């Protein structure tokens, strides 16, 4: 079997210490942190500021000293990895290449989600040498669709695919293990160009594409079967079919998965990526308190107790993980020592 980078549920069982903490104490510290170095972006995507989208909240950015201070605190909380994301476009902040190296050098894994249009040859070299994976968000298979969704000039479309190709070439040159992927959000505007997008991605030799809908858009891609035919041993297609079920309602009452994946948006700490910018959901500010105090503090417990998952985004990022964890913790089988 090939690598399955997006199967979040299966990853749980590689962290028995965290599972044990949750079983015994109903709390633990995150394995992964999403870390936004900036809220500035060179694109203006239509979905970014939608409710619960977890997009840009202001125009703030971190300095190198601020970022490394927060990363050191993440390390002290026994994290395993940091995903540089947004917020804004990570490479809108000039410190990002140095931060990638810093994270790798202190012994944490690092990944990045980017729109891919600010990559230089030097940045590509840094990514391929240091990152576990990179995913480039594209959302369009032709110039017109891409520019309409991202509300940018039409010269970016060819640029992003040129940069994807450069990444794959450099990966081979350096014999790197980095996983290179791309994501595509579907709606009525983007679906007609989905097949063209998939073919372009396969042509530039990336490892996979991820296909999922814009939040609360359940339009099933009519061309998904044709897209799936492009899959082979070297090109994987991850179609989030569960996220197109508009009848779905969460059957669990508690969000447990947030304990495993924290979010830092510039200076602000959140339980969940979908809470970025919502003041009532903010756990604390790293300019005023350290991360350990914020993560173990009273405000986190209050927000957890007030959280009504029925009012959350139905297909949130950690929904499938929550289904597994809730079964494991609250629906324990009889005679569990007999397998």
C-alpha positions as CSV (number, residue, x, y, z in Angstrom):
1,X,0.0,0.0,0.0
2,X,1.1,3.6,-0.7
3,X,1.4,6.3,1.9
4,X,-1.9,7.7,3.2
5,X,-1.0,11.2,4.4
6,X,-4.6,12.4,5.1
7,X,-6.0,9.4,7.1
8,X,-6.0,11.1,10.4
9,X,-7.8,8.4,12.4
10,X,-5.0,5.8,11.8
11,X,-2.4,8.2,13.0
12,X,-3.9,8.3,16.5
13,X,-2.6,4.9,17.4
14,X,1.0,5.9,16.9
15,X,0.7,8.1,20.0
16,X,-0.4,5.8,22.8
17,X,0.9,8.2,25.5
18,X,-1.6,10.8,24.4
19,X,-4.4,8.3,24.1
20,X,-3.6,7.1,27.6
21,X,-3.7,10.7,28.9
22,X,-7.2,11.1,27.3
23,X,-8.5,7.8,28.7
24,X,-7.2,8.6,32.2
25,X,-7.4,12.4,32.5
26,X,-9.6,13.5,29.6
27,X,-6.9,15.9,28.6
28,X,-3.4,16.0,27.0
29,X,-1.1,18.3,25.1
30,X,-1.1,18.6,21.3
31,X,0.9,16.3,19.0
32,X,0.7,18.9,16.3
33,X,0.4,22.7,16.3
34,X,-1.0,24.8,13.5
35,X,1.1,27.9,13.5
36,X,0.3,31.1,11.6
37,X,3.4,33.3,11.2
38,X,1.2,36.0,9.5
39,X,-2.3,37.0,8.6
40,X,-1.1,38.9,5.4
41,X,-1.9,37.2,2.1
42,X,-1.2,38.0,-1.6
43,X,-4.5,36.3,-2.6
44,X,-8.1,37.3,-1.7
45,X,-9.9,33.9,-1.9
46,X,-13.7,33.9,-1.8
47,X,-13.9,31.3,1.0
48,X,-11.2,32.7,3.3
49,X,-13.4,35.0,5.4
50,X,-16.5,32.9,5.4
51,X,-18.0,31.9,8.8
52,X,-15.9,29.2,10.4
53,X,-13.4,29.2,7.5
54,X,-10.5,29.8,9.8
55,X,-9.1,32.4,7.4
56,X,-7.4,35.8,7.9
57,X,-8.4,37.8,10.9
58,X,-6.1,40.9,10.7
59,X,-2.9,42.1,9.1
60,X,-0.5,41.1,11.9
61,X,2.8,39.2,11.5
62,X,5.4,37.7,13.9
63,X,9.0,38.7,14.1
64,X,11.7,36.0,14.1
65,X,12.3,36.4,17.8
66,X,8.6,36.2,18.6
67,X,8.1,33.1,16.4
68,X,11.1,31.2,17.8
69,X,10.0,32.0,21.4
70,X,6.6,30.5,20.7
71,X,8.2,27.5,18.9
72,X,10.4,26.8,21.9
73,X,7.3,26.8,24.1
74,X,5.6,24.3,21.7
75,X,8.7,22.1,21.9
76,X,8.5,22.3,25.8
77,X,4.9,21.0,25.6
78,X,6.2,17.8,24.0
79,X,4.8,18.4,20.5
80,X,6.0,16.3,17.6
81,X,5.3,18.6,14.6
82,X,4.4,22.1,13.5
83,X,2.3,22.9,10.5
84,X,2.9,26.4,9.1
85,X,-0.3,27.6,7.6
86,X,-2.8,30.5,7.8
87,X,-4.2,32.8,8.7
88,X,-2.4,34.4,5.8
89,X,0.1,33.1,3.2
90,X,3.1,31.9,5.2
91,X,5.6,33.2,2.7
92,X,4.1,36.7,3.0
93,X,6.3,36.8,6.1
94,X,10.0,37.0,5.1
95,X,11.0,35.0,8.2
96,X,9.3,31.8,7.1
97,X,12.3,30.1,5.4
98,X,14.4,30.7,8.5
99,X,11.6,29.4,10.7
100,X,11.3,26.2,8.7
101,X,15.0,25.6,9.3
102,X,14.7,26.5,13.0
103,X,11.8,24.0,13.6
104,X,13.7,21.2,11.9
105,X,16.9,22.0,13.7
106,X,15.3,21.8,17.2
107,X,14.0,18.3,16.4
108,X,10.4,18.9,15.4
109,X,8.9,17.9,12.1
110,X,7.6,20.8,9.9
111,X,5.1,21.0,7.1
112,X,3.6,23.9,5.2
113,X,0.3,24.8,3.5
114,X,0.8,27.6,1.0
115,X,-0.7,29.1,-2.2
116,X,2.6,28.4,-3.8
117,X,3.0,31.7,-5.7
118,X,5.7,33.3,-3.6
119,X,8.2,30.5,-3.9
120,X,11.7,31.2,-5.1
121,X,14.4,28.7,-6.0
122,X,16.0,29.4,-2.6
123,X,12.7,28.8,-0.7
124,X,12.0,25.6,-2.7
125,X,15.4,24.4,-1.7
126,X,14.7,25.1,2.0
127,X,11.3,23.4,1.8
128,X,12.6,20.2,0.1
129,X,15.5,19.9,2.5
130,X,13.5,20.5,5.7
131,X,9.8,19.8,5.4
132,X,8.0,16.5,5.9
133,X,5.3,17.6,3.5
134,X,4.0,20.6,1.6
135,X,0.5,21.1,0.2
136,X,-0.3,23.9,-2.3
137,X,-3.9,25.2,-2.4
138,X,-5.1,25.8,-6.0
139,X,-8.9,25.5,-6.4
140,X,-9.0,25.9,-10.1
141,X,-7.9,23.9,-13.2
142,X,-7.7,26.8,-15.7
143,X,-6.7,30.5,-15.6
144,X,-10.3,31.8,-15.5
145,X,-11.5,29.6,-12.6
146,X,-8.4,30.1,-10.6
147,X,-8.3,33.9,-10.9
148,X,-12.1,34.2,-10.2
149,X,-11.9,32.1,-7.0
150,X,-8.6,33.6,-5.7
151,X,-9.4,37.1,-7.0
152,X,-5.9,37.8,-8.3
153,X,-4.3,38.6,-11.6
154,X,-4.2,35.9,-14.2
155,X,-0.4,35.4,-14.3
156,X,-0.4,33.4,-11.0
157,X,-2.0,30.3,-12.5
158,X,1.0,29.2,-14.6
159,X,3.4,30.4,-11.9
160,X,1.9,28.0,-9.3
161,X,2.2,25.0,-11.6
162,X,5.8,26.0,-12.5
163,X,6.6,26.0,-8.8
164,X,5.0,22.6,-8.3
165,X,7.2,21.3,-11.0
166,X,10.3,22.9,-9.5
167,X,9.5,21.2,-6.2
168,X,9.2,17.8,-7.7
169,X,12.4,18.2,-9.7
170,X,14.3,19.4,-6.7
171,X,12.9,16.5,-4.6
172,X,14.4,14.0,-7.1
173,X,17.7,15.9,-7.3
174,X,18.1,15.9,-3.5
175,X,16.7,12.4,-3.1
176,X,14.3,13.9,-0.5
177,X,11.4,12.1,1.2
178,X,9.2,15.2,1.2
179,X,5.5,14.5,0.2
180,X,4.3,17.1,-2.3
181,X,0.5,17.6,-2.6
182,X,-2.1,20.0,-3.7
183,X,-5.7,20.7,-2.6
184,X,-8.8,21.7,-4.5
185,X,-12.0,23.1,-3.0
186,X,-15.1,22.3,-4.9
187,X,-18.3,24.3,-5.6
188,X,-20.3,25.1,-8.7
189,X,-17.6,27.4,-10.0
190,X,-14.6,25.1,-9.6
191,X,-16.0,21.7,-10.4
192,X,-16.0,22.1,-14.2
193,X,-12.2,22.6,-14.1
194,X,-11.5,19.8,-11.6
195,X,-10.5,17.2,-14.2
196,X,-8.1,19.6,-15.9
197,X,-6.6,20.5,-12.5
198,X,-6.0,16.8,-11.7
199,X,-4.4,16.1,-15.0
200,X,-2.1,19.2,-14.6
201,X,-1.1,18.0,-11.1
202,X,-0.3,14.5,-12.4
203,X,1.7,16.0,-15.2
204,X,4.0,17.8,-12.8
205,X,4.6,14.6,-10.9
206,X,3.3,15.5,-7.4
207,X,2.4,12.8,-5.0
208,X,-1.3,13.4,-4.4
209,X,-4.2,15.8,-4.6
210,X,-6.9,16.4,-2.0
211,X,-10.4,17.1,-3.1
212,X,-13.0,18.5,-0.6
213,X,-15.8,21.1,-0.7
214,X,-15.9,24.7,0.4
215,X,-17.5,24.9,3.8
216,X,-21.2,24.0,3.8
217,X,-21.2,23.4,0.0
218,X,-22.4,19.9,-0.7
219,X,-22.3,20.0,-4.5
220,X,-21.0,16.6,-5.5
221,X,-18.4,16.8,-8.4
222,X,-20.1,15.3,-11.4
223,X,-16.6,14.4,-12.8
224,X,-15.1,12.8,-9.8
225,X,-15.2,9.3,-11.3
226,X,-13.1,10.5,-14.2
227,X,-10.7,12.2,-11.8
228,X,-10.3,8.9,-9.8
229,X,-9.2,7.1,-12.9
230,X,-6.0,9.1,-12.9
231,X,-4.9,7.5,-9.7
232,X,-1.9,5.1,-9.8
233,X,0.9,4.0,-7.6
234,X,2.7,7.3,-7.8
235,X,-0.3,9.7,-7.9
236,X,-2.9,9.4,-5.1
237,X,-6.3,11.0,-5.1
238,X,-7.9,11.7,-1.7
239,X,-11.5,12.5,-2.1
240,X,-13.2,13.6,1.1
241,X,-16.5,11.9,0.2
242,X,-17.9,12.1,3.7
243,X,-17.8,15.9,3.6
244,X,-20.5,16.0,0.8
245,X,-23.2,14.5,3.1
246,X,-25.5,17.4,3.8
247,X,-27.6,15.2,6.1
248,X,-24.8,14.5,8.5
249,X,-25.1,15.4,12.2
250,X,-22.5,14.7,14.8
251,X,-23.5,11.8,17.1
252,X,-20.9,12.6,19.7
253,X,-21.3,15.4,22.3
254,X,-17.7,16.3,23.1
255,X,-14.8,17.5,21.1
256,X,-11.9,15.5,22.3
257,X,-9.6,15.8,19.2
258,X,-8.8,19.5,19.9
259,X,-6.5,18.2,22.7
260,X,-4.2,16.7,20.0
261,X,-4.0,19.6,17.6
262,X,-3.6,23.2,18.9
263,X,-3.7,26.4,16.9
264,X,-1.6,29.6,17.2
265,X,-2.7,32.4,15.0
266,X,0.2,34.9,15.3
267,X,-0.1,35.7,19.0
268,X,-3.5,34.2,19.8
269,X,-4.1,30.6,20.9
270,X,-7.2,28.6,20.0
271,X,-8.8,25.2,20.5
272,X,-9.6,24.8,16.8
273,X,-8.7,26.1,13.4
274,X,-12.3,27.1,12.8
275,X,-12.2,29.5,15.8
276,X,-9.5,31.8,14.4
277,X,-10.5,35.4,15.0
278,X,-13.4,34.6,17.2
279,X,-12.6,36.5,20.4
280,X,-15.0,34.5,22.6
281,X,-13.1,31.3,21.6
282,X,-9.6,32.6,22.1
283,X,-7.7,30.8,24.9
284,X,-5.1,33.5,25.5
285,X,-2.4,35.8,24.1
286,X,1.2,34.7,24.1
287,X,2.4,38.2,24.6
288,X,0.8,38.1,28.1
289,X,1.0,34.4,29.2
290,X,3.1,31.4,28.2
291,X,1.7,28.5,26.2
292,X,1.7,26.1,29.1
293,X,-0.3,28.4,31.3
294,X,-2.8,29.1,28.5
295,X,-3.2,25.4,27.5
296,X,-3.8,24.3,31.1
297,X,-5.7,27.4,32.3
298,X,-9.2,28.0,33.5
299,X,-10.3,29.7,30.2
300,X,-9.6,26.6,28.2
301,X,-11.7,24.6,30.6
302,X,-14.5,27.1,30.4
303,X,-14.5,27.2,26.6
304,X,-14.4,23.4,26.5
305,X,-17.4,23.1,28.8
306,X,-19.4,25.7,26.9
307,X,-18.7,24.1,23.5
308,X,-21.7,22.7,21.7
309,X,-20.5,20.5,18.9
310,X,-23.9,20.5,17.4
311,X,-23.4,24.2,16.5
312,X,-19.9,23.6,15.1
313,X,-19.2,23.1,11.4
314,X,-20.6,19.6,10.7
315,X,-17.6,18.4,8.7
316,X,-14.9,20.1,10.7
317,X,-11.3,19.2,10.2
318,X,-11.1,16.9,13.2
319,X,-14.6,15.3,12.9
320,X,-13.4,11.8,11.9
321,X,-10.8,11.9,14.7
322,X,-13.5,12.8,17.1
323,X,-15.7,9.9,16.0
324,X,-12.8,7.5,16.8
325,X,-11.9,9.1,20.1
326,X,-15.4,9.3,21.3
327,X,-15.9,5.6,20.5
328,X,-12.7,4.8,22.3
329,X,-13.4,6.8,25.4
330,X,-17.1,6.8,25.9
331,X,-18.2,3.6,24.1
332,X,-15.8,1.1,25.6
333,X,-16.6,-2.5,24.7
334,X,-17.2,-5.2,27.2
335,X,-14.3,-7.6,27.9
336,X,-11.8,-5.4,26.2
337,X,-8.9,-7.8,27.1
338,X,-10.3,-10.5,24.8
339,X,-9.4,-9.8,21.2
